[in-house]
């Protein structure tokens, strides 16, 4: 017998040595509010089929947790893959990226995807779920796994595993179908209780339960601009032969990292130049652009982007003038409170909207205004003699969380605004069925920046991240489609460059704290990337904002 400390109810239990987590969950009789999906064992995520042979701390997770939902989504993706292979033996499906409250999948069957195809796949998935087939984990030498996937012509997984440098590898079986996933899966298909599959653009949209309300599906929304940005990025990857991390690793190991960096940086600069040219063109009309609005979630590289855009605007003969929304904060005593009774600085209504709109209107009408400065120490607005009057070639550049919210600038005509949404949308997939979540990309950036420049540990950043995400969900993401253009700030090579910088920071997170599970997961994810030295990253790169060496002042 061994001792299990269940953190869900703070109780010790005696269980048989070698019991699985699922058996322990059933034995102790606790009931989570929603479907159990996986568990934390000594603050490390384990699937429910994991067997325990020593005393452990265990916390069972349902679908209201990030790791629980990731486990569920991976399992549904495996069922989708199995359904496609059974219906279209010569077909191929790529799980590409999250969009429109679901996951876009590129189904390649040699012709266009029809509604009948989608319904057939969905019925096959439901049959697989009803059959209650177990997800079986197989551990073997990595060379044997490579041989298995090569025999199946799964070159994406072959190239990933070839560059992983791991002695042993775990892959999964679902009946006679095999696949590879870098995280936990459910015990069996019967644990999948809710999903949907829709025809979307030229592929499929997989819908899963809402994390906040797991008994309901996330409802799809239209995100044409976001989808277009994803597709353009994937098109460029295919042109460069960089379909997944295995391809990237091989290219870097063969000495092509410098060329890759130069090409990717040039492509981003080309996009920024195109935006500056478009803004200049619109400035020459009878209704000129006078206000460039830049928004995006945390750690998207908005600050560096705005500086690079300003350089290109100046190259076109315009005079960009940065306006900080932070200087329009209400006096602290007037700041609205959140549901916990704390000052809600993330709220749009933490800004003095009346003053801001009055000054923007006056500037656009040719008047001179006295610009405020917000004193974060005293929590009071101050005026320090800074005045502004727009000259004919001057254009305001504003970067902030609320820049795309129409309630920020309701009195400024849209024709006078150019709106840009910036986010690290996607870098590169691990393989055809394992994408890199956009939030992981941004979290890794933020952990490193907070550690180097703000004095925060990785533990502190990880623990703050849910609050950051909550603010983004409320104040940023609903307005991203308002943009005139979407800019993907992710760089194909960035995880390979950031890995040597962020790994030591993540390893400082102690095992006995709540943030350890996330730190451990990120470390496990980063090991798939062969490290690339940062010496060839140009000083103007967006990536320099997060690990240093930028030629811009912040």
N, C-alpha and C positions, 0 to 999 in steps of 0.2 A: 504493500500500500504506500501511497505517497500523498503529500499535502498540496492542495491547490487553494490559493487565495484568490477568490473571485472578487474582482474590483467592482463589478456591477452592484453587488449588495454588501461588500466589505465583510465577507464571511469565508471561513476556512472549511474545506471539505476533504475527506479522505476518499481517494479513488484508486482503482486498480492500476498497477504499473502497466504502461503501454496502452492506456485508454486513449481513444481519439478525442479531439475537442468536441466533436458532435456528440459522442457518447457521454462526455462530462456534462455538456449542456443539457442533455435529456435527463441525466441522472439527478442533477441538482435542482431541476424543475423551475428555473427562473424563466420568465417570459419577457422578452424585449417588446417594445411597442410595435415593432414591425419585423419583417422577415430577417432572421439572423443570416449573416453572409460570411463572416470570418471572425477572427479574434486576434487580440494582441496578447502575445506570450512574452513576458518580460519586456514589454514595450516594443516588440517586433511583430509585424503582421504575419499570421499563419492561416492557412486554409483549415476548414473544419475537419478534414481527414488527417490532419497532423496528429501524431501520437506522442504522448508525454511520458518521459521516463525518469524525470527528476522533479523535485518540488518547484512549482512555478507560480508566478502571478499571472492571472488570466482575466482579460476583459473581452466579453463578447460584443460584436459590433453588428448593427443592423444597417438598413439602407439610408438612414439619415446621417451616416458618417461618410466622409470622403472615401475611405478605404473600403467600406462596405459597398458603396455604389460602384467603385472601380471593379471590385470582384464580380458584381452582378453584370456589369457591362461586358467585361471580358468573356464571361460565360455565354451571354447572348450572342456575342460575335462568333464564338466557336460554333454554336448551333447554326447561325447563319451560314458560316463557311461550309459546314457539313451538308446543309440543305442544298447549297449551290453546287457542291461537287457531286451530289447524288442526282440532281436534275440536269446539270450541264457538265458532264465529265471532262470535256475539253475546255470548259470555261475557266474564268479566273475572277476573283473578287478582291478588291483592295479597299481596306478600311482606311479612309484618308484623313478626315478631320471633322471636328465638331462644327456644326453650323445649323442655324434655324431651330435651335432647341433639340437637335438630334445629332446623328452621326452620318455623314455622307459616305456612301460606299460606291465605288466605281465597279460596275458589273461589266465584264468583258466577255461577251459570248459570240462575237463575230457579226453582230447586227445590233440594231437599236433595241433598247429595252422597252417592252410593252407592258400595259397594265395587267395583261394575262400572265406574263412572266412574274410580275411582283406578287400576284395573288397565289400563283403556284408555289413560289418560294415560301411565302407566309404559311400556307397550309402544310408544307413539308416541315417547317420549323415547329409548328404546333404538334405535328405527329411525333417529332423527336422529343419534344417536351413531355408529351403524354406517355411516352415509352419509359420515362424515368431511367435514362441511361447514365451510369456514373461517369464523372470526369476522373480519369485515372492518371496519376502522375507516374512517369517513368524516369528513373535516374540512371544514367549510363556515362561511359567515357564520351567526351565531346567528339572525338573522332568517329565513334559509332553513330552519334546523332547526325553528324555531317554526312556520313555515308547514307543514312536513312533518307534524309531530305534530298540529297543529290539523286538518289534512285527515284524519288518522286518528282524530280525536276523543279524542286523548290529552291531555286538559286538565291532568292532573297535571304532565306534562312541559312543556307550554306555559307554565304559571304559574311553574314553577321557572326555566326559561330566560329568561322575560321579566324576572325580577328578578335574574338573575345579573350583568347589565351587562357581559357578555363580548362581545368583538368576534367571536371565532370559537368554535365549538363542535365537539366530536367526538362522534359517535354511532356505533352499531354496526349491522351487517347480518349476519343469519344466513339465507342464502338470500334469500327474498323478505320476511323478517320484520325489522323495525327496532326498536331499543330504545336506551335511554340508560343508561350506567353511568359512575360517576365514578372508576372505577379500571380496572386492566388486566384483560384476558381472555386465555384460552388461545389458541394458534394455530388450533386447529380442534376440532370435537366429538370427534374420535378420541382426544384427550388426556383425555377423561372416562372413566375406567376403573371407577369404583365409585360407586354411589348407590342409594338406595331411596326409595320413596314409599309412605306409609301413610295410611289414613283416620284422622283425629285430631279428636276433638270434632266441631265442625261444619265442618271443613275438611280440609286436608292437612298432613302432616308430612314435610318433605324431610330425608332423612338423607344425610350425606356422610362421607368417611373421617375416622377419628380422627387428630388432628394428631400424637399421640405414636406411633401405630401405623398409618400410612397405608394399609396393606394390609387393614385391618379397618374396618368401619363403626362409627360411634358408636352404641351401643345405646340405644334410647329408654327413658326412665324417666318415671314418672307425676309430674306437677307441677301438680296441680289448683289449689292456692292461687296459685302463680305465674301460671298461665294466667288465672285469674280476675282477678288484678290487672292484667294486660295488657289483657284485654278491657274492664274497667271504664275504663281510661285511654283506650282507643280509642273507647269509647262517648261519653265526655265530649268528645273531640276532634270527633266527628261532630256532636254537639249544637251545638257552637260553630262549626261550619263550618271547622274547622282540620284538614283531612285531610292536609296535607303542608306543606313549607317554603314553597312558592309561595304558599299561602293565608296563612300567617303573615306573609310579607314584604309581601304586598298590604295586609293589615290594618294593619300597622305604618306603611307608607308613606301610608296613608289617615288616619293620626292616631288609630288605635284601640289603640295600645300600652298606654296607661295603664289603660284599661278591661280589657284582656286580663290585665294583671298583677294587677289587683285581683280579678278573677274567679278566676284560677288559685290565687292565694294564699288566697282565701276557701274554695275547694274543699279545699285541703290542711288548712286549719284545721278545717273541718267534719269531716274524717276523724279528725283527732287528738282533737277533742272527742268524737266517737262512741266512740273507744277509751277515753277517760277515763271516760265515762259507763258503759261496759261494765265497766270495772275497779271503779268505785264500786258498781255493782249486785252484782257478785260479792263485794265486801267486806262486803255486808250479809247474807250467807248464814251458815249454821252452819260452813262450811268456807271462810273468807275468803281472798282473795288477799292475800299478804303480800310477794311478790317479783315485780317486773316485770323481765323479762329482755329486753334489746334487743341484737340482733346484726345484722351486715351487713358487706359488704366495704368496702374502703378508699374513702374520699371519698364515702360515701353520705349524709353529713349526719347521722350517728347522734347526734353531740353536741348539735347544735341541736334535733334531734327530741326527744331526751330532756328537754331544758330546756323546750320548748314543751308536751310532755306533762305535765311536772311542774306547769307553770302551770295547766293544765286540771284536774289532780288536786286542786290547792289550791282551785280554784274550786268543786270538789265537796265541800270540807271535809276532804280527806285531807292528810296531812303527808308528802310524798315525801322520802326520805333517800337521797342518791346513794352508791352503793358502787362503788369502783373495783377492778376485778380486778387492775390493775397492782400494787396494794399487797399482793397475795398471791403475788408471784413468790417462787420459792425463792431462797435466797442464791446468788449468781452461781456460786460454785464447785460447787454442786449441780445446776446447770442442765444438762439433757440436750444432747447434741451432735447436729448434723445430719450428713448424709452427707459433708460436706466438713470435718468436724471442728470446726466453728464452733458457738458457743452458739446453740441453737435457741429463741429467745424467742417464736417463733410457735406452738410446740407447747403443747398443753393441759397437758402434763406438765412445763412450765416453771413451773406454778403449784403451790403447796402445797395440794393438793386435800384432804388430811386436815384441815389447819387451817381451810380455808375452810368445809368442810362442818360441822365441829364448831361453828364460830362461827354459821353460819346456823341450824343446828338449835337451838343455845342461845337465839338471838334469838327464834326462832319459839315457843319454850317459855317466853318471858317473862323470860329471864335477861339479865343485863348482861355485856357482853364488852368487852375492851380491844382496840380496832381497831389493826392494824399499819399502818405506813407504809413503803414501799420506798424506800430511798435509792439512786437510780440512779448517783450518783457513786461510792459505796463498794461497791455491789452487795450490800448487806446490809439485812435487815429491821430496822426500829426500832419502838419503842413510845414515843410522845410524849404519853401521857396522855389520848388521845382514847378515850372510852368511850361505849357506846351501849346503851340499853334501849328496846325498842319500846313506845310508848304505844298505846292502842286505835286511834287514827286514823292511826297511822304506817304507811307502806309503803316498802319498800326498792326503789330503782330502780337497776338494774345494766346498764351498757352495756359490751360487749366482744366480741371475736372469737368467744369460746367460749360465749357466753351460751345458745345453743340446743342445745349439745352435751349429750345426756343424761348423759354421764359427768361433767359439771361438778357437777350437783346430784342425784345418784342417790338421796339419802336424804330429799329434800324432795318431798312428794306433789305430783303435777301440779295438783291442785285448788287448791293454794296459790300456783301460779305463773301468770303471764300473759306469754306469749311473743310477741315482735314481731320480725319480720324487716324490716329497712329496706334498700332499695337503690334506686339511680337506674336503674330498669328500662328506661324508654323515655321520650323526649321527644316527638319527631315525626319522621316519615319524610321523606326528601328528595322522594320521589315514590312511586308505587305499587310500584316494584321495587327501591328503594334505601332500606333502613332504616338508622338510626343505631345502631351497636353500643353496647350498654350500657357496655362497657369503655372506649370512646372518651369517653363522657360523663364517667365517673369519672376517667379519666386527665387530661382537660383541667382538671377541678376540682383535682386533686392537683398538677398542674404549677403552677397559679397559687398555691395555698395554700403549697406548699413554697417557692416563690420569695419570697412576701411575708412569711412568718412563720417559716420554718425555715432560710433562707439557702442553699437548694439551687437550682442552676441547672436549667433545663429539661432539659439534657443529663443531669445526675445523676439526675433523677426518671425520665426515660425509660429509662435504663440499669438502674435499680432495679426498674422495673415488672414484668419477668418473674418476679423473685423474689417480689414481692408477690402476683402472680397465682398462683404455685405454692402459696404459703401459703393463699390463699383456696380453691383447688381442694381442698386437703387438709383444712382445718380449719373452713371456713365453708359453702361451697355444699352439701356432703352433708347438712347439717342444716336447710336453709332451710324444708323442708316440715314441720318440727316446730313451726313457729310457729302461734299461734292466729290471727294476722292478718298480712298482708303489706302494707307501706306503700311506695308508689312515691314516692320523694323527688325524682324528676326534675320539672322545671318546663318547661312548653311553650315558654317564651320564653328559656330560660337560655342557649342557645348564642348568641343574638342579643345578650344582655347581656354574656356573658363574652368575646365576640370582641374588642372593643377593649382589654380588659385583658390577654388572653393572647397575642395576636398579637405584640406587641413582645418578649415573653419567648421565644416560639418562634423568632423571627428571630435571637436571639442564639446559637442552636446553630450552630457552624461546619460548613461542608460537609465538612471532612476528618475528621469523627468519625462513629462508627457510629450515633449517635442522630439524625443529620441526616435519614435517610430517613423516620423516624417524625414528626419535626418538620415536614418538608416535606408529608407526607401530611395531617397535622392542619391545617396552614395552608390547603391546597387544599380540604379539607372545610369549613372555617369560612367560606370566601369565599361559600358559598351563602346565608349568613344576612345579611340587612340589619342593620347594627348598631342596637342600642337603648340609649339612655342609661339609666344605673342610678339616676337621681334618684328614680324612682317605686317602687323596690324597698323594701318596708318594712323597718325595722330588725330585725324578728323573722324575716325570711325565711331559709329554709335556705341560700339562695344567699349570704347575707352571711358565712357561715362561711368562704367561699373567697376573697372579694375585699375584705372589710372593711365596717365601718359597722354591725356587729351591736349590738343593745342587750344581748346576753348576754355575760357574761364567760367566757373560755375558759382 
